[in-house]
């Protein structure tokens, strides 16, 4: 009975593209909607049939990890393209029941206390750093690159991202104190110190990232300008900074803690300071995290609607002085990561095994498709405490129109790295 019910569900679900399904008993069914992508899949056993019927958003990924759901004559990307495109039009029957329940419990699911936040970060970011070196760029930027023309390499796009965000910080002179909230492996902090003369404090909850970042600072000879600390954003006070940058960290804060986050950032920002926040978001308004992503990749994670972030900014008494939306930049970034991961699959399997590789492949594919067909985006908010903290016009954010370099040091717009990032 379960295969019959699942096939009926697929018949209603597929309204775009073509999906061919090979059932455990050898039966083959084809469902066709309007013009769109095509794919086929094989379901290995009855347990997987029942799981897909009851909880597809979680079980598709888990079945792929277990090898009981496999693409047939196509790639995993092809298969998930069909499935995720149709989710946007009509959620599967099981999801119509579970999704409202997840939404009701999302404040608890994202209730990231200090202890819980440390545990969540360790789950993903305390993996062996060799894993990330296998698919990230040399600077280990694990966030959206910037592709102004679409032809940039991954390294060029990540360099362009860093300098684009640095321009929004309005670093008018060397020696400004910068707080990097969620500093990762230190790439942005080192760039701000080396190319802009900033004095940077990077904070992270990942022990593995902390070790790598500190080693990179030593190797670059920048220990006098950059320090990295194992610290929660709620523990920054009473220190204050001229500038605050946060890239790809806000997704780990949790809806219930947005007021706390922005209140902490306001307190850490000097009265004439500038903050720039870069985050994944969603176009359709408040939602929930995919349950497979929440269980296997980013526990406690959530990509907010811009409206949710802005509402918390307003309550914190901060000025939203600029907002920029990036649409397909992250899709392009992840496409690079997928290709690089595939080319390094053997050494990754030696580190963590075949099941992990399948999990990570699934993660990268669903993440890319979330930006291509499911309304995910990146947003950047520039925030200040004072109405006059930044110029009236945003021309200063455009690297080609940067002001003359301060006499104390060569401006970043004169550095070879910056010129290369803008050579588009």
C-alpha positions as CSV (number, residue, x, y, z in Angstrom):
1,X,0.0,0.0,0.0
2,X,2.8,2.5,0.8
3,X,4.2,2.5,-2.7
4,X,0.8,3.2,-4.1
5,X,0.2,6.1,-1.7
6,X,3.7,7.5,-2.4
7,X,3.1,7.3,-6.1
8,X,-0.2,9.1,-5.7
9,X,1.6,11.8,-3.7
10,X,4.2,12.2,-6.5
11,X,1.4,12.4,-9.1
12,X,0.0,15.4,-7.3
13,X,3.5,16.8,-6.4
14,X,5.1,16.9,-9.8
15,X,3.8,19.9,-11.7
16,X,7.0,20.9,-13.4
17,X,9.5,18.8,-15.2
18,X,9.6,15.0,-15.4
19,X,10.4,12.4,-12.6
20,X,10.8,8.7,-13.2
21,X,10.6,6.5,-10.1
22,X,11.9,2.9,-9.8
23,X,10.1,1.2,-6.9
24,X,11.6,-1.7,-4.8
25,X,9.2,-4.2,-6.5
26,X,10.5,-3.3,-9.9
27,X,7.6,-1.1,-10.8
28,X,8.5,2.0,-12.8
29,X,6.3,5.2,-12.8
30,X,6.7,8.5,-14.6
31,X,5.2,11.8,-13.6
32,X,5.3,14.8,-16.0
33,X,4.3,18.4,-15.4
34,X,5.0,21.5,-17.5
35,X,8.3,21.9,-19.2
36,X,11.2,21.7,-16.8
37,X,14.2,19.6,-15.6
38,X,14.1,15.8,-15.9
39,X,15.5,13.1,-13.5
40,X,15.0,9.6,-12.3
41,X,15.5,7.8,-9.0
42,X,15.5,4.4,-7.5
43,X,14.0,3.6,-4.1
44,X,15.7,0.5,-2.6
45,X,13.3,-0.8,0.0
46,X,9.9,-0.5,1.6
47,X,11.2,1.3,4.7
48,X,12.5,4.1,2.5
49,X,9.1,4.3,0.7
50,X,7.3,4.7,4.0
51,X,9.8,7.3,5.3
52,X,9.5,9.4,2.1
53,X,5.7,9.3,2.4
54,X,5.7,10.5,6.0
55,X,8.6,13.0,6.3
56,X,10.1,13.7,2.8
57,X,11.9,16.9,3.8
58,X,14.1,14.9,6.2
59,X,14.1,11.5,4.7
60,X,15.2,12.3,1.1
61,X,18.6,13.4,2.3
62,X,18.9,10.6,4.9
63,X,17.9,8.0,2.3
64,X,20.6,9.3,-0.1
65,X,23.2,9.2,2.7
66,X,22.2,5.6,3.4
67,X,22.3,4.6,-0.3
68,X,18.6,3.6,-0.4
69,X,17.6,6.4,-2.7
70,X,19.8,6.9,-5.8
71,X,19.7,8.9,-8.9
72,X,19.3,6.8,-12.1
73,X,20.9,8.0,-15.3
74,X,21.3,11.5,-13.9
75,X,23.2,13.4,-11.3
76,X,22.1,14.2,-7.7
77,X,21.8,17.8,-8.8
78,X,19.4,16.8,-11.6
79,X,17.2,14.9,-9.2
80,X,17.1,17.5,-6.5
81,X,16.5,20.2,-9.1
82,X,13.2,18.5,-10.0
83,X,12.2,17.9,-6.4
84,X,13.1,21.3,-5.1
85,X,11.5,23.1,-8.0
86,X,8.2,21.3,-7.3
87,X,8.4,22.0,-3.6
88,X,8.0,25.7,-4.4
89,X,4.7,25.0,-6.2
90,X,3.2,22.3,-4.0
91,X,4.6,20.8,-0.8
92,X,4.3,17.0,-0.5
93,X,1.4,15.7,1.6
94,X,3.6,14.8,4.6
95,X,5.1,18.3,4.6
96,X,1.7,20.0,4.6
97,X,1.3,18.4,8.1
98,X,4.8,18.8,9.5
99,X,5.7,22.3,8.2
100,X,3.2,24.2,10.4
101,X,4.4,22.2,13.4
102,X,8.0,23.1,12.7
103,X,7.0,26.8,12.3
104,X,5.3,26.7,15.7
105,X,8.4,25.3,17.4
106,X,11.0,27.4,15.6
107,X,11.7,29.7,18.5
108,X,12.6,26.7,20.6
109,X,14.5,25.0,17.8
110,X,16.6,28.2,17.4
111,X,16.9,29.0,21.1
112,X,20.7,29.2,21.1
113,X,21.9,29.7,24.6
114,X,25.7,30.2,25.0
115,X,26.1,26.5,25.7
116,X,23.9,25.4,22.9
117,X,25.5,27.8,20.5
118,X,29.0,26.3,21.3
119,X,27.7,22.8,20.7
120,X,26.0,23.8,17.4
121,X,29.2,25.5,16.1
122,X,31.3,22.5,17.1
123,X,29.0,20.2,15.1
124,X,30.0,21.8,11.8
125,X,33.0,24.1,12.2
126,X,35.1,21.9,14.4
127,X,35.5,19.3,11.7
128,X,39.1,18.8,10.5
129,X,40.2,21.9,8.7
130,X,41.6,19.8,5.9
131,X,38.0,19.1,4.8
132,X,37.5,22.8,4.2
133,X,40.8,23.2,2.5
134,X,39.7,20.6,0.0
135,X,36.9,22.8,-1.5
136,X,37.2,26.4,-0.3
137,X,39.5,29.0,-1.8
138,X,43.0,29.5,-0.5
139,X,41.8,32.2,2.0
140,X,39.2,29.7,3.3
141,X,36.2,32.0,2.8
142,X,33.2,30.0,3.8
143,X,30.6,32.5,2.7
144,X,29.1,34.0,-0.5
145,X,31.6,35.3,-3.0
146,X,30.9,38.4,-5.2
147,X,30.6,37.9,-8.9
148,X,30.0,41.3,-10.5
149,X,30.4,39.9,-14.1
150,X,29.8,36.2,-13.4
151,X,33.1,35.3,-14.9
152,X,35.3,35.6,-11.8
153,X,37.2,32.7,-10.4
154,X,36.3,31.6,-6.9
155,X,39.4,33.3,-5.5
156,X,38.6,36.6,-7.3
157,X,35.0,36.5,-6.2
158,X,36.0,36.0,-2.5
159,X,38.6,38.8,-2.7
160,X,36.0,41.1,-4.3
161,X,33.5,40.2,-1.5
162,X,36.0,41.1,1.2
163,X,36.9,44.5,-0.4
164,X,33.2,45.2,-1.1
165,X,32.4,44.8,2.5
166,X,35.4,46.7,3.7
167,X,34.3,49.6,1.6
168,X,31.0,49.6,3.4
169,X,32.9,49.8,6.7
170,X,34.1,53.2,5.6
171,X,37.6,52.7,7.0
172,X,38.7,56.4,6.7
173,X,42.1,56.0,8.4
174,X,44.5,53.3,9.6
175,X,44.4,52.1,13.2
176,X,40.6,51.8,13.5
177,X,39.5,49.1,15.9
178,X,37.4,46.4,14.2
179,X,35.5,43.6,15.7
180,X,34.9,40.6,13.4
181,X,32.0,38.6,14.8
182,X,32.2,35.0,13.7
183,X,35.6,35.4,12.2
184,X,35.9,31.9,10.7
185,X,39.5,31.0,9.8
186,X,40.5,34.6,9.9
187,X,40.6,35.6,6.3
188,X,38.5,38.8,6.6
189,X,40.3,39.9,9.7
190,X,43.7,39.4,8.1
191,X,42.6,41.3,5.0
192,X,41.4,44.3,7.0
193,X,44.7,44.4,9.0
194,X,47.0,43.9,6.0
195,X,45.3,46.0,3.3
196,X,43.5,48.6,5.4
197,X,45.6,49.1,8.5
198,X,42.9,48.1,10.9
199,X,43.4,46.7,14.3
200,X,41.1,43.6,14.4
201,X,39.7,41.4,17.1
202,X,38.1,38.3,15.6
203,X,35.8,36.1,17.8
204,X,34.6,32.6,17.1
205,X,33.1,29.7,19.1
206,X,35.0,27.1,17.1
207,X,38.2,25.7,18.6
208,X,39.4,24.5,15.2
209,X,38.9,27.8,13.6
210,X,40.6,29.6,16.4
211,X,43.7,27.5,16.1
212,X,43.9,28.0,12.3
213,X,43.2,31.8,12.5
214,X,45.9,32.3,15.1
215,X,48.4,30.3,13.1
216,X,47.6,32.3,10.0
217,X,48.1,35.6,11.9
218,X,51.6,34.4,13.1
219,X,52.6,33.3,9.6
220,X,51.5,36.6,8.1
221,X,53.4,38.6,10.7
222,X,50.2,40.4,11.7
223,X,49.9,39.4,15.4
224,X,50.4,43.0,16.3
225,X,47.3,44.0,14.4
226,X,45.1,40.9,14.7
227,X,44.1,38.8,17.6
228,X,41.6,36.0,17.7
229,X,39.5,34.9,20.8
230,X,37.1,32.1,21.7
231,X,34.2,34.3,22.6
232,X,30.4,34.5,22.3
233,X,29.0,37.7,20.9
234,X,27.1,38.2,24.2
235,X,30.4,38.5,26.0
236,X,32.0,41.4,24.0
237,X,30.9,44.1,26.4
238,X,32.2,46.4,27.8
239,X,34.7,46.8,25.0
240,X,33.8,49.1,22.1
241,X,35.0,49.2,18.5
242,X,35.1,51.8,15.7
243,X,33.8,49.2,13.3
244,X,32.0,45.8,13.4
245,X,31.9,43.2,10.6
246,X,29.9,40.0,10.7
247,X,29.9,37.6,7.8
248,X,27.8,34.4,7.7
249,X,27.4,34.3,11.5
250,X,23.9,35.8,11.9
251,X,22.4,32.6,10.6
252,X,23.5,30.9,13.8
253,X,22.0,33.4,16.2
254,X,18.4,32.2,16.3
255,X,15.2,34.1,16.0
256,X,14.7,34.3,19.7
257,X,18.0,36.0,20.2
258,X,17.8,38.7,17.5
259,X,17.0,41.5,20.0
260,X,19.9,40.3,22.2
261,X,22.3,40.2,19.2
262,X,21.6,43.7,18.0
263,X,21.6,45.1,21.5
264,X,25.0,43.6,22.1
265,X,26.3,45.0,18.8
266,X,24.9,48.5,19.6
267,X,26.7,48.4,22.9
268,X,30.0,47.2,21.3
269,X,29.9,50.0,18.6
270,X,31.3,53.4,19.4
271,X,28.8,56.3,19.0
272,X,30.3,57.2,15.6
273,X,30.9,53.6,14.6
274,X,29.8,51.6,11.6
275,X,28.7,47.9,11.5
276,X,28.2,45.7,8.4
277,X,26.2,42.5,8.6
278,X,26.3,39.9,5.8
279,X,23.8,37.1,6.1
280,X,21.8,34.5,4.1
281,X,18.1,35.4,3.9
282,X,14.9,34.3,2.3
283,X,12.6,36.2,-0.1
284,X,9.2,34.7,1.0
285,X,9.2,36.0,4.6
286,X,9.7,34.2,7.9
287,X,10.1,30.4,7.5
288,X,11.7,27.4,9.0
289,X,15.0,25.6,8.5
290,X,14.9,22.4,6.4
291,X,14.8,19.5,8.9
292,X,17.6,17.6,7.2
293,X,19.9,20.7,7.3
294,X,19.0,21.3,10.9
295,X,19.8,17.7,12.0
296,X,22.9,17.0,9.9
297,X,24.5,20.3,8.9
298,X,23.6,23.4,11.0
299,X,21.8,22.5,14.2
300,X,20.2,25.7,15.5
301,X,20.7,27.5,12.2
302,X,18.1,29.6,10.5
303,X,18.3,32.0,7.5
304,X,16.0,34.9,8.3
305,X,13.8,37.0,6.2
306,X,15.2,40.5,5.8
307,X,12.1,41.8,7.5
308,X,12.9,39.7,10.7
309,X,16.4,41.2,10.8
310,X,15.3,44.8,10.1
311,X,12.6,44.6,12.8
312,X,15.2,43.7,15.4
313,X,17.6,46.4,14.1
314,X,14.8,49.0,14.7
315,X,14.1,47.7,18.2
316,X,17.8,48.0,19.0
317,X,17.7,51.7,18.1
318,X,20.2,51.4,15.2
319,X,20.1,53.3,11.9
320,X,19.8,51.1,8.8
321,X,22.0,53.2,6.6
322,X,22.3,50.8,3.7
323,X,20.8,47.5,2.5
324,X,22.0,45.5,-0.5
325,X,20.5,42.2,-1.8
326,X,22.6,39.6,-3.6
327,X,20.6,37.0,-5.5
328,X,22.6,34.4,-7.4
329,X,26.0,35.1,-6.1
330,X,25.9,32.3,-3.6
331,X,24.6,29.8,-6.1
332,X,27.7,30.6,-8.2
333,X,29.9,30.3,-5.1
334,X,28.5,26.9,-4.1
335,X,28.8,25.6,-7.7
336,X,32.6,26.2,-7.4
337,X,32.6,24.4,-4.0
338,X,30.7,21.4,-5.4
339,X,33.1,21.1,-8.3
340,X,36.1,21.3,-6.0
341,X,34.6,18.9,-3.5
342,X,34.0,16.4,-6.2
343,X,37.6,16.6,-7.4
344,X,38.8,16.0,-3.8
345,X,36.3,13.3,-2.9
346,X,38.8,10.5,-2.3
347,X,40.9,12.4,0.3
348,X,37.6,13.5,2.0
349,X,36.4,9.9,2.1
350,X,39.7,9.0,3.8
351,X,39.0,11.6,6.5
352,X,35.4,10.9,7.2
353,X,34.1,8.0,5.1
354,X,31.6,7.4,2.3
355,X,28.5,8.3,4.2
356,X,29.9,11.6,5.2
357,X,30.8,12.3,1.5
358,X,27.2,11.6,0.5
359,X,25.9,13.9,3.2
360,X,28.2,16.7,2.2
361,X,27.4,16.3,-1.5
362,X,23.7,16.5,-0.6
363,X,24.3,19.6,1.5
364,X,26.1,21.4,-1.2
365,X,23.5,20.6,-3.9
366,X,20.5,21.6,-1.8
367,X,22.3,24.7,-0.7
368,X,23.0,25.8,-4.3
369,X,19.5,25.0,-5.4
370,X,18.0,26.9,-2.5
371,X,19.4,30.0,-4.1
372,X,18.5,29.0,-7.7
373,X,14.9,27.9,-7.2
374,X,13.7,28.4,-3.6
375,X,14.1,32.1,-3.0
376,X,17.2,32.2,-0.9
377,X,19.4,35.3,-1.1
378,X,22.2,37.2,0.7
379,X,21.6,40.6,2.3
380,X,24.1,43.1,3.7
381,X,23.0,45.7,6.3
382,X,25.1,48.7,7.1
383,X,24.2,49.9,10.6
384,X,25.2,53.0,12.7
385,X,24.2,54.5,16.0
386,X,24.5,58.1,14.8
387,X,22.7,59.6,11.8
388,X,25.9,61.2,10.5
389,X,28.3,58.3,10.9
390,X,28.6,57.7,7.2
391,X,28.5,60.1,4.1
392,X,25.2,61.1,2.7
393,X,25.8,59.4,-0.7
394,X,27.1,55.8,-1.0
395,X,29.7,56.6,-3.6
396,X,32.4,55.8,-1.1
397,X,31.4,52.2,-1.2
398,X,32.5,51.9,-4.8
399,X,36.2,51.0,-5.0
400,X,36.9,52.8,-8.2
401,X,35.8,56.0,-6.5
402,X,37.7,55.6,-3.3
403,X,39.2,58.8,-1.8
404,X,42.9,59.6,-1.8
405,X,44.9,57.3,0.5
406,X,45.8,58.5,4.0
407,X,49.3,59.7,4.2
408,X,50.1,57.2,6.9
409,X,49.8,54.2,4.6
410,X,49.0,53.2,1.1
411,X,45.2,52.9,0.7
412,X,43.7,49.5,-0.1
413,X,42.6,50.7,-3.4
414,X,46.3,51.1,-4.3
415,X,47.2,47.5,-3.3
416,X,47.7,44.8,-5.9
417,X,45.2,42.6,-4.2
418,X,42.4,45.2,-4.4
419,X,43.2,46.1,-8.0
420,X,43.0,42.4,-8.9
421,X,39.6,42.1,-7.1
422,X,38.3,45.0,-9.2
423,X,39.8,43.9,-12.5
424,X,36.5,42.8,-14.0
